[in-house]
Amino acid sequence: PQDYVLRLINAAGGVKLAAWTSPPSGQSPDKTVEHDVVVPVAAAGPLAACDLYGHESRIPVTNGSLTLRLGGATQYITVNPSR
């Protein structure tokens, strides 16, 4: 219930995901527990990802899904670049 994945679409049709988790209800941010989640995507990989600090990486797509390591800091995954 504390996991969030938002699909963001710009005017040019570019699609990015913003993903993060939060601490249990009533807990402080330092109680956030990192964990993996599987997210279905309609894309071929690997996909470009960027963390809150601007560090870039590539995330493989396997069988129409990506596995994300969620933490308290938002990460951004480019699914479909702007045209």
VENURUR-V882952 format. One line per field, one symbol per residue. ss: DSSP state (A for helix, B for strand, O for the rest). A space follows every 10 residues. Layout:
BEGIN
ss = ???
END
This chain:
BEGIN
ss = OOBBBBBBBO OOOOBBBBBB BOOOOOOOAA AOOOBBBBBB OOOOOOBBBB BOOOOBBBBO OBOOBBBBBB OOOOBBBBBB OOO
END
